[in-house]
Amino acid sequence: MLISYVRVPLLLLCLCAMSFAARGSNAADDPYRREREQFVRLYKDIQAGRDKGAAADDALRTYPLFPYLQAARLQRALLDAPGASTNDERIATFLTYYGTAPVTRELRQAWLTNLAQRNQWERFLEHYVDSSANAELRCHSFTARIELGRTEGLTKDIAAHWLTPRSLPTCKRAFDWLREQNALSDELIEQRVRRAIESNNLSFARQIIAMLPAARAAPLKTWVDLLQRPRDIDRYIASPAAAIDTEILLSAWSRLARSDRDGAIARFDKLVKARRFTPQEASKFALALALPLSWDRRPEALEFFARVDGQHLDDYALEWYARAALWAQQWPLVARVIASMSDTQRGTARWRYWLARAAEKQNDPATARQLYGSVMLDDNYYSAMAAARLGEQITPRLEKLPLDQTRLRELAELPELVRARELYWANLRTQAVLEWLQGYDRLPEDARKQTIHLAAQWGWYDQAVATATQQRVFNDYALLYPQPYDREVKSAAQLTSLPPELIYGVMRQESLYRADAVSSAGARGLLQLLPETARNTARAWNQPRPSTQDLFDPKINVQLGAGQLRLLVDRFGGQIPVALAGYNAGPNAAARWLPDSPIDSDIWIENIPYNETRTYVQRIVWHSIVFAWLRTGEAQRTERWLTRIAKPRETAVAEAGQQWASPVSSDT
């Protein structure tokens, strides 16, 4: 499940209790526990319009988050009385005092939007901060400058903003002004059309095309028409003399190839002949068809890749050419395609592993062993697969990040990081991240790595991992692979007969231990369950029907997430890589990707057409190995991940279908 985190409205206090349990804090580590609990109650009351007045928070005046109460109260007053001049004065005073500190971010945005609605342009510009403004506020800032006659450099600023590929209603005044200055050139209009087309915003592209003179608009209109109806390419096959820009024809052809593979195959030779393409001209059209054919693992992909001129094969195209050759198990071709990649691409663990596989299949065991050995020096999915190919055990290369207790105590007392911690523990994550980033940016380089330890000690695991990634710290597994939900994971493992390290692997990949995570698709909690999926899973396992809020409870979420994964494992005949792909992309997609004949699991995984899902499966394999090593302290054998992937037998499919209705058996 691709996660794009959005802020959840302040959760119930039980979530605070869960976060305390996860980090295992005690009174010595948590000097503000009582004040924070009071803060959370007051903050919720203010947001809900139940403000008891400033006197209620007198005891919090020395609490680090006291300014956030003030900001919340001002924002609520703005909502209740949007035109009150007294609000303007109080907000202006607050923003002037705190400048651009994170505590001002939401209040400033709400107030500036309100000022724009009231045409209070002087005050708007006085408090406008471009670096933190969204597109709508930036449009309002242009209007403010126009209305106040502050137009120096404005033409350039609006022109840059004009090139956005989507509609910006709040910029209408600015764009009209640009046209009045004769600065909205046909070239600028065409650039925006092209960006809208590249973003597949075709309806909006049509609106912008209407602003162009007929002669200049005609080819762009043809382009949009063809993208919306790519089979109209037949007109240009039937009428070879019909004029059309090759770029437009290629764009429409690419759309046809992606939406109708068979139709594109049937038309390819006719198009090349009708348009009298040279082999080089036909090359890009062949590539546009070869790529989607390779995503579908169709044998015709190799035929069309063979018709692509080498100059048109960049690393992206070569990767899919190599995958198509892998699927066909044409090992000499695999080696040749990898050899054509750039030095950087060819040197990655991925393609060194596959070059080793090709050498092994071509009876060159010495080269294969040397390449496998080089891949084992990395710590990732491919190093685990290389170890399996060599029949060796693998031990993750632990590289501990030194812990400087003195520096850590100093960092923990920095005001920005204190506020970040308190906001995080109060479940105000958006504000917590802003405070964290401000504090982090002000640190000397030699102190920044220590903040990884700091975030981990607070139980802020996603921030610890994000900071570690930024600092290129990857191999302190004890630090970066915590196991804060052992009770829930062990219970789910016992219920589902899944290895606990697999459940933890999914959890780490799905949410980075965020019990309150919400994806852009609405999936929730540690194992990122959609409410409908959670309800179906609960019914299948004879569990109580969960509410949406229940999915933020680790005990419920982990059990249902593991239950859903178990159902997928059963549905796909025990094939865990396929089940993982189904967990991420949906079971129907995973079923479509199953081969007609059994194939090695590493080849199958490499040919998962969704980049996100392929990476997802590979990372969980590695995460599971790391968690198993952390649990046992023993070197790991990875041969179990080298299986054969096949369509489950009809009987297995039928049995799996029954499991969806009643998966609980005597074994579990």
C-alpha positions in Angstrom: 0.0 0.0 0.0 1.7 3.2 -1.1 1.6 5.6 1.9 1.1 9.3 1.5 0.6 10.4 5.1 -2.1 12.9 5.9 -2.8 14.3 9.3 -5.4 12.5 11.3 -7.7 14.8 13.4 -6.4 14.6 17.0 -7.0 11.1 18.1 -8.6 10.1 21.3 -6.5 10.1 24.4 -6.2 6.3 24.2 -3.8 6.8 21.3 -1.6 8.9 23.6 -1.7 5.9 26.0 -0.6 3.6 23.1 2.3 5.9 22.2 3.5 5.9 25.8 3.3 2.1 25.9 5.2 1.8 22.6 8.1 4.0 23.8 8.0 2.6 27.4 8.6 6.1 28.9 8.8 6.6 32.6 8.5 9.7 34.8 12.2 10.4 34.7 12.1 10.3 30.8 8.8 12.2 30.6 8.9 15.4 32.8 5.9 16.9 31.1 3.5 14.0 31.2 0.9 15.8 33.3 1.1 19.1 31.4 0.9 17.3 28.1 -2.3 15.5 29.1 -3.8 18.8 30.1 -2.6 20.4 26.9 -4.2 17.7 24.8 -7.5 18.1 26.5 -7.5 21.9 26.1 -6.3 21.7 22.5 -9.2 19.3 21.6 -11.7 21.6 23.4 -10.5 24.6 21.5 -10.7 22.9 18.2 -14.2 21.6 19.0 -15.4 25.1 20.0 -15.6 24.3 23.7 -12.9 26.7 24.8 -13.0 27.4 28.5 -11.0 30.6 28.1 -7.4 31.6 28.7 -7.7 31.1 32.4 -8.0 27.4 31.9 -4.5 27.1 30.7 -2.7 29.3 33.3 -0.9 26.2 34.6 0.6 25.7 31.1 2.2 29.0 30.6 5.7 27.6 31.1 4.9 24.4 29.1 6.9 24.3 25.8 3.7 23.9 23.7 1.8 26.8 25.3 2.1 28.9 22.0 0.3 26.2 20.2 -2.7 26.7 22.5 -2.6 30.4 21.7 -2.4 29.7 18.0 -5.3 27.2 18.2 -7.4 29.7 20.1 -6.7 32.5 17.5 -7.5 30.1 14.7 -10.8 29.1 16.3 -11.7 32.8 16.9 -11.0 33.4 13.2 -13.4 30.6 12.3 -16.1 31.8 14.6 -15.8 35.5 13.7 -14.0 35.7 10.3 -14.4 39.5 9.9 -13.6 40.7 13.4 -10.9 43.4 13.4 -9.9 42.4 16.9 -8.9 39.0 15.6 -6.7 40.7 13.0 -4.9 42.7 15.6 -4.3 39.7 17.9 -3.2 37.4 15.1 -0.9 40.1 13.7 0.7 40.5 17.1 1.2 36.8 17.5 2.7 36.4 14.0 5.0 39.3 14.6 6.2 37.9 17.9 6.8 34.3 16.6 8.0 35.2 13.1 8.2 32.2 10.9 8.4 29.6 13.7 6.4 26.4 13.0 3.7 27.4 15.4 2.6 30.1 13.0 2.3 27.9 9.9 -1.4 26.9 10.1 -2.6 30.1 11.6 -0.8 32.2 9.0 -2.3 30.2 6.2 -5.9 30.4 7.6 -5.6 34.1 8.3 -4.0 35.0 4.9 -6.8 33.2 3.2 -9.3 35.1 5.2 -7.6 38.4 4.5 -7.6 37.7 0.7 -11.4 37.0 0.9 -11.8 40.4 2.5 -9.4 42.1 0.1 -7.2 43.2 2.9 -4.2 43.3 0.7 -1.8 45.6 2.6 -2.0 43.4 5.7 -1.9 40.3 3.6 1.5 41.3 2.1 2.8 42.4 5.5 2.5 38.9 6.8 2.9 36.8 3.6 5.8 34.3 3.6 6.4 33.0 0.2 8.7 30.1 1.3 5.8 28.4 3.2 2.9 29.5 0.9 0.8 27.0 -1.1 -0.2 27.7 -4.7 -3.5 29.4 -3.8 -1.8 31.8 -1.4 0.9 32.6 -3.9 -1.9 33.5 -6.4 -3.4 35.8 -3.8 0.0 37.4 -3.3 0.0 38.3 -7.0 -3.4 39.9 -6.7 -2.2 41.8 -3.6 0.7 43.2 -5.5 -1.5 44.2 -8.5 -4.0 45.9 -6.3 -1.3 47.8 -4.4 0.7 48.7 -7.5 3.8 46.7 -6.4 4.4 45.2 -9.8 8.2 45.3 -10.1 9.3 41.8 -11.2 5.7 40.6 -11.1 5.5 39.6 -14.8 8.3 37.1 -14.3 6.8 35.7 -11.1 3.3 35.2 -12.6 4.7 33.8 -15.8 6.5 31.1 -13.8 3.4 30.3 -11.9 1.3 30.2 -15.1 3.1 27.0 -16.2 1.3 24.8 -13.7 -0.5 21.9 -15.5 -3.7 22.3 -13.5 -6.4 24.9 -13.1 -5.7 27.7 -10.5 -9.0 29.6 -10.0 -7.4 31.9 -7.4 -4.9 33.1 -10.0 -7.5 34.3 -12.5 -6.8 38.0 -11.6 -3.1 37.5 -11.9 -3.3 35.7 -15.3 -5.7 38.4 -16.6 -3.2 41.1 -15.6 -0.4 39.2 -17.4 -2.5 39.2 -20.5 -3.2 42.9 -20.1 0.5 43.5 -20.0 0.8 41.6 -23.3 3.1 39.2 -21.5 1.0 36.1 -21.9 2.6 35.0 -25.1 1.5 32.2 -27.4 4.7 30.4 -26.5 3.8 30.5 -22.7 0.3 29.3 -23.5 1.6 26.4 -25.5 4.1 25.5 -22.8 1.2 25.2 -20.3 -0.8 23.1 -22.8 2.2 20.7 -23.1 2.6 20.4 -19.4 -1.1 19.7 -19.0 -0.8 17.0 -21.6 2.2 15.5 -20.0 0.2 15.4 -16.7 -2.7 13.7 -18.6 -4.9 16.6 -17.7 -6.5 16.6 -21.2 -9.7 18.5 -20.4 -7.7 21.3 -18.9 -5.3 21.3 -21.9 -8.4 21.9 -24.2 -9.3 24.9 -22.2 -5.9 26.4 -22.6 -5.7 25.5 -26.3 -8.8 27.7 -26.8 -6.6 30.8 -25.9 -4.3 30.2 -29.0 -4.8 31.4 -32.5 -6.4 28.8 -34.7 -3.3 27.9 -36.7 -1.2 27.3 -33.6 -4.0 25.6 -31.7 -4.7 23.0 -34.5 -1.8 20.6 -34.0 -2.3 20.7 -30.2 -6.0 20.0 -30.6 -5.1 17.1 -32.8 -2.7 15.9 -30.1 -5.4 15.9 -27.4 -8.0 14.3 -29.8 -5.6 11.5 -30.5 -4.7 10.9 -26.9 -8.4 10.7 -26.0 -9.1 8.4 -29.0 -5.8 6.7 -29.9 -7.4 4.3 -32.3 -7.9 7.4 -34.6 -4.3 6.7 -35.6 -6.0 4.6 -38.3 -6.7 7.8 -40.2 -2.9 8.4 -40.5 -2.4 4.8 -41.6 -5.2 5.0 -44.2 -4.0 8.5 -45.4 -0.2 8.4 -45.5 0.0 11.9 -46.9 -2.0 13.4 -44.0 0.3 15.8 -42.2 1.0 15.2 -38.5 3.9 16.0 -36.2 5.9 12.8 -35.4 6.0 13.8 -31.7 2.2 13.9 -31.6 1.9 10.6 -33.5 4.4 8.9 -31.1 2.5 10.2 -28.1 -0.8 8.8 -29.3 0.9 5.6 -30.3 2.3 5.2 -26.8 -1.2 5.7 -25.4 -2.6 3.0 -27.8 0.2 0.6 -27.0 -0.6 0.9 -23.3 -4.3 0.6 -23.6 -4.6 -2.0 -26.4 -1.5 -4.2 -26.8 -3.0 -6.4 -29.4 -4.4 -3.5 -31.4 -0.9 -1.9 -31.5 0.8 -5.1 -32.6 -1.7 -5.5 -35.4 -1.1 -1.9 -36.5 2.7 -1.6 -36.1 3.9 -2.8 -39.5 1.0 -1.0 -41.3 2.0 2.3 -39.6 5.6 1.9 -40.4 4.8 1.2 -44.0 2.2 3.9 -44.4 4.3 6.6 -42.9 7.5 5.3 -44.6 9.5 5.3 -41.4 13.2 4.5 -41.6 14.4 1.9 -39.1 15.5 4.7 -36.9 12.2 6.5 -37.1 10.4 3.2 -36.4 12.6 2.5 -33.4 10.8 4.8 -30.9 7.5 3.3 -32.0 8.8 -0.2 -31.4 10.1 0.8 -27.9 6.7 2.4 -27.0 5.1 -1.1 -27.7 7.9 -3.2 -26.3 7.7 -1.6 -22.8 4.0 -2.4 -22.1 4.4 -5.9 -23.6 7.3 -6.5 -21.2 5.1 -5.3 -18.3 2.6 -8.0 -19.3 5.4 -10.5 -19.7 4.4 -11.2 -23.3 6.9 -13.0 -25.6 6.3 -10.4 -28.3 8.2 -7.9 -26.1 11.6 -9.3 -27.2 10.6 -9.0 -30.9 9.9 -5.3 -30.6 12.9 -4.6 -28.3 15.0 -6.1 -31.1 13.7 -3.5 -33.4 14.8 -0.6 -31.2 17.9 1.3 -32.1 20.5 1.3 -29.4 20.5 5.1 -29.1 16.9 4.9 -27.9 17.6 2.3 -25.1 18.2 4.2 -21.9 18.7 2.5 -18.6 15.0 2.3 -18.0 14.3 0.6 -21.3 17.3 -1.7 -20.8 15.9 -2.8 -17.4 12.7 -3.9 -19.0 14.5 -5.5 -22.0 16.5 -7.5 -19.5 13.4 -8.5 -17.5 11.7 -9.7 -20.7 14.8 -11.7 -21.5 14.7 -13.1 -18.0 11.1 -14.1 -18.3 11.9 -15.9 -21.6 15.0 -17.4 -19.9 17.2 -16.3 -22.8 20.3 -16.1 -20.7 22.8 -15.0 -23.4 20.5 -12.1 -24.2 20.2 -11.2 -20.5 23.9 -10.9 -20.3 24.1 -8.8 -23.5 21.4 -6.4 -22.4 23.0 -5.9 -18.9 26.3 -5.2 -20.6 24.6 -2.4 -22.5 23.6 -0.6 -19.4 25.4 2.4 -18.0 28.3 1.7 -15.6 26.2 2.9 -12.7 23.2 0.8 -13.5 25.2 -2.3 -14.3 27.1 -2.0 -11.0 24.0 -2.2 -8.8 23.4 -5.3 -6.8 20.3 -6.0 -8.9 22.1 -6.4 -12.2 25.3 -7.9 -10.8 23.0 -10.6 -9.4 21.3 -11.2 -12.7 24.6 -11.2 -14.5 25.8 -13.9 -12.1 22.6 -15.9 -12.9 23.3 -15.5 -16.6 26.9 -16.7 -16.1 25.7 -19.7 -14.1 23.1 -20.6 -16.7 25.8 -20.4 -19.4 28.1 -22.8 -17.6 30.5 -20.3 -16.3 30.5 -21.1 -12.6 33.7 -19.2 -11.7 32.3 -15.9 -13.0 28.9 -16.6 -11.4 30.5 -17.4 -8.0 32.7 -14.2 -8.2 29.6 -12.1 -9.0 27.4 -13.7 -6.3 30.2 -13.1 -3.8 30.3 -9.4 -4.7 26.6 -9.1 -4.3 26.7 -10.7 -0.9 28.8 -7.7 0.3 25.6 -5.6 0.1 22.7 -5.9 2.6 19.5 -6.3 0.6 17.2 -8.7 -1.2 19.8 -9.5 -3.8 22.5 -10.3 -1.3 20.1 -12.8 0.3 19.3 -14.4 -3.1 23.0 -14.5 -3.9 23.7 -16.4 -0.6 20.9 -18.8 -1.5 22.4 -19.5 -4.9 25.8 -20.1 -3.3 24.2 -22.3 -0.6 25.7 -20.1 2.1 24.2 -18.5 5.2 23.9 -14.8 5.5 24.4 -12.5 8.5 23.4 -8.8 8.1 26.4 -6.6 8.5 25.7 -4.8 11.7 27.3 -1.3 11.8 26.3 0.3 15.1 25.9 4.1 15.2 28.0 5.3 18.2 25.9 6.7 21.0 27.2 9.9 22.5 25.2 10.2 25.8 26.5 13.7 26.5 25.6 15.0 23.1 22.3 13.3 23.3 21.4 15.0 26.5 22.3 18.4 25.0 20.2 17.7 21.9 17.2 16.6 24.0 17.2 20.0 25.7 17.1 22.1 22.5 13.9 24.1 22.4 12.9 23.0 18.9 13.5 19.3 19.6 11.7 19.5 23.0 8.7 20.9 21.2 9.0 18.3 18.4 9.0 15.6 21.1 6.0 17.0 22.9 4.0 17.5 19.7 4.8 13.9 18.6 3.7 12.5 22.0 0.6 14.7 21.7 -0.1 13.1 18.3 0.3 16.5 16.4 2.7 14.9 13.9 2.6 17.6 11.2 3.7 20.3 13.7 6.1 17.9 15.3 7.9 17.3 11.9 8.1 21.0 11.3 9.7 21.6 14.7 12.1 18.7 14.2 13.2 19.9 10.8 13.9 23.4 12.1 15.9 22.1 15.0 17.7 19.5 12.8 18.7 22.1 10.2 20.3 24.3 12.9 22.5 21.5 14.1 26.2 21.1 13.2 26.8 18.2 10.9 28.5 16.1 13.5 25.5 16.2 15.8 22.8 15.2 13.2 23.4 11.5 13.4 22.8 11.5 17.1 19.2 12.7 16.5 18.6 9.2 15.1 19.1 7.8 18.6 17.0 10.6 20.0 14.0 9.9 17.8 14.3 6.2 18.4 14.4 6.7 22.2 11.2 8.7 21.9 9.5 5.9 20.0 9.3 8.1 16.9 10.5 5.3 14.7 9.5 6.7 11.3 11.4 9.9 12.0 14.4 7.9 13.2 14.5 5.9 9.9 13.9 9.0 7.8 16.8 10.8 9.5 19.0 7.7 9.2 18.3 7.5 5.5 19.2 11.2 5.1 22.4 10.5 6.9 23.0 7.3 5.0 22.9 5.2 8.1 21.4 1.8 7.0 23.1 -1.0 8.9 22.4 -0.3 12.6 19.7 -3.0 12.7 19.2 -2.9 16.4 18.4 0.8 16.1 16.5 0.8 12.9 14.5 -2.5 13.2 12.8 -2.0 16.6 10.1 -4.4 17.7 7.7 -2.3 19.8 4.6 -4.4 19.3 5.9 -7.8 20.3 2.8 -8.9 22.2 0.5 -8.0 19.3 2.8 -9.6 16.7 3.2 -12.8 18.7 -0.5 -13.1 19.2 -1.2 -12.6 15.5 1.6 -15.1 14.5 0.1 -17.7 16.8 -3.4 -17.1 15.3 -2.3 -17.2 11.7 0.7 -19.5 11.8 2.7 -16.8 10.0 6.3 -16.2 11.1 6.5 -13.1 13.4 9.4 -11.7 11.4 7.1 -11.7 8.3 4.5 -9.7 10.2 7.1 -7.3 11.4 8.5 -7.0 7.9 5.1 -6.0 6.6 4.6 -3.6 9.4 7.9 -1.9 8.9 7.3 -1.5 5.2 3.6 -0.5 5.4 3.7 2.1 8.2 7.1 2.3 9.8 5.4 1.5 13.1 2.9 4.3 12.9 -0.2 3.2 14.7 -2.1 6.3 13.4 -0.9 6.1 9.8 -3.4 6.9 7.1 -2.6 6.4 3.4 -3.9 8.6 0.6 -6.2 5.6 -0.3 -7.6 5.5 3.3 -5.7 2.5 4.6 -5.2 2.7 8.3 -2.9 1.6 11.1 0.2 -0.4 11.5 -0.5 -2.9 8.7 -2.5 -0.4 6.6 -5.9 -1.9 6.2 -8.7 -0.4 4.3 -11.9 -0.4 6.4 -13.8 -2.7 4.0 -10.9 -5.1 3.8 -10.6 -5.1 7.6 -14.4 -5.9 7.9 -14.2 -8.7 5.4 -11.1 -10.2 7.1 -12.8 -9.9 10.5 -15.8 -11.8 9.2 -13.6 -14.5 7.6 -11.9 -15.0 10.9 -15.0 -14.8 13.0 -13.8 -11.7 14.7 -15.8 -8.7 15.9 -16.6 -6.1 13.1 -14.0 -3.3 13.5 -14.9 0.4 13.3 -12.7 2.7 11.4 -11.3 4.0 14.7 -10.5 0.4 15.8 -7.9 0.1 13.0 -5.7 2.5 15.0 -5.6 0.0 17.8 -2.4 -2.1 17.4 -4.0 -5.2 18.9 -6.9 -5.1 16.4 -4.9 -3.9 13.4 -2.0 -6.4 13.7 -4.4 -9.3 14.1 -6.5 -8.4 11.1 -3.5 -7.4 9.0 -1.9 -10.8 9.7 -5.3 -12.5 9.1 -5.6 -10.8 5.7 -2.0 -11.9 4.7 -2.8 -15.4 5.8 -5.9 -15.4 3.6 -3.7 -14.4 0.7 -1.1 -17.0 1.4 -3.9 -19.6 1.4 -5.5 -18.2 -1.8 -2.2 -18.4 -3.6 -1.3 -21.9 -2.5 1.3 -21.0 0.1 3.3 -18.7 -2.2 4.4 -15.9 0.1 5.9 -13.6 -2.6 2.6 -13.7 -4.4 0.7 -13.1 -1.2 2.9 -10.1 -0.4 2.3 -8.7 -4.0 -1.4 -9.2 -3.4 -1.3 -7.4 -0.1 0.3 -4.4 -1.8 -1.4 -4.3 -5.2 -4.5 -6.3 -4.6 -5.2 -10.0 -5.0 -6.6 -9.6 -8.5 -3.5 -7.9 -9.8 -1.3 -10.6 -8.2 -3.5 -13.3 -9.8 -3.0 -11.7 -13.2 0.8 -11.8 -12.8 0.9 -15.6 -12.2 2.8 -17.4 -14.9 1.2 -20.0 -17.3 4.1 -22.4 -16.4 6.1 -22.5 -13.2 9.0 -20.1 -13.0 11.7 -19.3 -10.4 10.5 -16.9 -7.7 13.4 -14.4 -8.3 12.5 -14.1 -12.0 8.8 -13.7 -11.1 9.5 -11.0 -8.5 11.8 -9.2 -10.9 9.0 -9.1 -13.5 6.3 -7.6 -11.2 5.2 -4.8 -13.4 4.4 -2.3 -10.7 7.7 -0.8 -9.5 6.2 -0.1 -6.1 5.0 -3.6 -5.6 8.3 -5.2 -6.8 10.3 -3.0 -4.4 7.7 -3.8 -1.6 8.1 -7.6 -2.0 11.9 -7.4 -2.1 12.1 -5.2 0.9 9.8 -7.3 3.0 11.9 -10.4 2.1 15.0 -8.6 3.4 13.2 -7.1 6.5 12.0 -10.6 7.4 15.6 -12.0 7.2 16.8 -9.1 9.4 14.1 -9.6 12.0 14.7 -13.4 12.1 18.4 -12.7 12.7 17.7 -10.2 15.4 15.3 -12.7 17.1 17.7 -15.7 16.9 21.2 -14.1 16.7 21.9 -16.8 14.1 23.1 -16.6 10.5 20.1 -17.1 8.2 19.6 -19.6 5.4 17.6 -18.0 2.5 17.0 -20.9 0.2 13.4 -21.0 1.3 12.8 -17.7 -0.6 14.0 -19.4 -3.9 10.9 -21.2 -4.8 8.9 -21.8 -7.9 5.9 -19.6 -8.6 2.9 -21.2 -10.4 -0.8 -20.9 -10.6 -2.3 -22.8 -7.7 -3.9 -26.1 -8.6 -7.6 -25.9 -9.1 -8.1 -27.9 -5.9 -5.8 -25.4 -4.0 -7.7 -22.5 -5.4 -11.0 -24.0 -4.3 -9.7 -24.7 -0.9 -8.3 -21.1 -0.7 -11.8 -19.8 -1.6 -13.3 -21.8 1.3 -10.7 -20.2 3.6 -12.0 -16.8 2.8 -15.2 -17.9 4.4 -13.7 -19.8 7.4 -10.0 -19.7 7.6 -9.7 -20.9 11.2 -8.6 -24.6 11.4 -7.4 -27.0 14.0 -3.8 -26.0 13.0 -4.3 -22.4 14.1 
